[in-house]
Amino acid sequence: MSSIGQSDPPQTVRIAARRFAQSPYYNCYVKPETVLGVAAGRYYDAFNGEDSIEIYWKLRKQSVLYDVPEKPWQIEGPDAVPFLEKIFARRIGDLREGRGRYAIACTPDGGIFMDGILFKIGEDRFCYVQPDGDLELWLIAHSHGFEVKISDPNSRVLQIQGPNSMKVMAEATDGAIDESMRYFHSGYYSIGGQVLYVSRTG
């Protein structure tokens, strides 16, 4: 079910931009040696000529920002909760707004079809962040009889990791985000003149 692959930009002929989505941050980091991966129908930086040992220690001692291909899907409507409880192997009805929850979608024989993080972003409004695979088709195929809307919010996921991550986020949000933000809590915050949805799930 995975579509993960790699692409070498200097040797790649782009046939159509609609085949795989290019990150809006692409021009911020692309180099001649950049190797792109593909997941969830999106290009991402699989290798950018970096020293893997140096990056490892930056991750362990400082912080690293990743432009990742994980793709959010929005599910909303009066039947959102019963629909999601059919899709995922855990309770959704008691999930509070501003919280996230690890959720697994199973196949009919009990195998794992998809795993990811589900957030409640409003009344009868949820967002599921998937790593890879045909989640949209899976949701549509199981939506018969439920009053729900499944849509692509056209958003991109960034991850900041490492021991200095919270310090960076505190400075970026003028202190609105700090260590008091608990795991799997989330919300909207102003960063660099934009309102972004931020979660602590690492």
N, C-alpha and C positions, 0 to 999 in steps of 0.2 A: 504493500500500500504506500510505501515511501517513494517520493519523487526526488530524493536528495541526489544531487550530482555536482559536478564541478565544471567551471568554464574559465578559460584563459582569455581575458578580454582582447589582447593583441591578435589572437588567432580565431576570434569568434566573429562570425558574420551575423548581425542581428536581422532576423527576418521580420519580426513584428514585436512591438513593445507590449502587446497585449498577452503574449505567451507567458512571460514571466515579468513580474513587477520589479522595477528598479527603485532602490531606496532613494528618498529625497536627500539623503546625506551622502550619496555616492561620490559626488564631486569634492567632498571634504577630505576624503582619504584615499581615493583610487590612485594607484601608481602603475607604471609599466609592468611590474612584477605581481600585481594583484591577481589572485585566483578567486573567482566567485563560486560559491556554492548555490544550490537551489533547494529550497524547502518551502512548503506551503504555497507554492507558486510564486515565490519571491527570491530574487537574488540577495545574497549576503556575502560579506567578506570572510572567505574561508582561510585565506592566507594573504598577508599584505607585506611580505618581505621582512617581517619582524623577527627578532631573536627570541625564540620561544622561552629560553631560560630567563632572559631579562623580563619578559612579560609575566612569567610565572612569579618572579619576586616582586614585581610591581603589584600584582594581584594579592600576594600574601602580605605585603608590608604597606601598600599605599591604596590605590584604587584604579580601576580600569573601566572604561566605558565601552560597551558593546552595542553595535547596531545589529540586532538579531531579526530573523525572518518570521518569528512567531506571529500568527495572524489572529486578531480579535474578530469575533462574530457577535453581533447583537441579537438577542432574543427578547422580544417584548410582547405584551398583550395580556388579556385577562386570564388566559390559560397557561401562562408562562411557567408557573410553578408545577402544576401536574404534568405538563409536557416535559420539563427538565427532569422531573423525578422518574419519568419513563425512560429518558435517555441515559441518565447517569445513575450509577450504583451507590447513591447515598441520598440522604435527606436534603432537600432544598428549601422547603417551606419555613424552616427556622433560621435561615441565613438572613442576617440583618444588613440593612443598607450600609455601605461603606466597609464591607467585609468581603474577603475572598475565601475560597475553599477549593482544595484539590479535589478534582472529580474525574472519574473514569467512566467512559462509555464502553459497554460490553457488547460482544456479539451474542446471537441467540444461544450459542453453546457455551457461553461463559468466558470466552476469550476476550482479550483486551483489544478494542478497536481504536481507542483514542484516550489519551490522558492530557490534562491541562488544568488551568486554574479558572474557576467560575467566580465572577464578581457580581454583587448586587449593586447596581448603580442608580436605582430609582424604584419607585413603586411599580411592580410587575415589569421591571426592566433589568436585564442581566447582560453580562458580557463574558464570553468564554474565549480564552486565549489558547489556541491550539499550536502544537509544534509543527505538525506536518500531516498530510493525508486529506481525504475528500470529506471533510466534516460538513460542509454546506449541503452536499447531496444526501448525506446521512440524516441530517436534520430535516430536510425537505421530505425525504422518504418516510419519516416517522411522524410527520406533522398532521396527517389526515385526522380530522375530527377535533383538532385543537385550534382555538382562536389565538394564533400567534403570528408574529411577523419576524422573519429571519432576514437580517440585512448586514451588509458590509459597511462598517463605519469609516472605512478608508483611513485607518490610523496605522501608525508604525510603532513598534516596540523598541525601546532602548533599555539596556540593563546597565546599572552601575554596581560594581562588586568590589569588595576589599574592605579592610578595616577603617579606611578614611571615608568610606561612602557616605555615612551619615553626616560627617563634617561638611562634605561637599554639598550635600542636599540642604543642610541648614543654611549655608552661605547663599545658595542659589535661590532659596525661598525666604530670605530675611528672617530666618529662625522659625518659620511656620512648621517645618519638618525637623524633628530632633529625636533623641533616643526614646521619647515618650510614645512615639509611633510604634505600636506593637506589631508582632508578626501577623500577616494576613489581614492587616488593616489597610485601608485605602481611602482615597478621596481626591477632590479637585484642588489644585494648587496653581498659583501664578508663578511661572518661571520664564524669565527673559521676555516678558511682555505677552506670553501666551498662557492660557489656562489649560493645564495638562492633568491627566489622570495618573496618579502616582500610587503605587502599592509597595508594601514591604513583604516580599514573599521569598527572599533568599535565605 
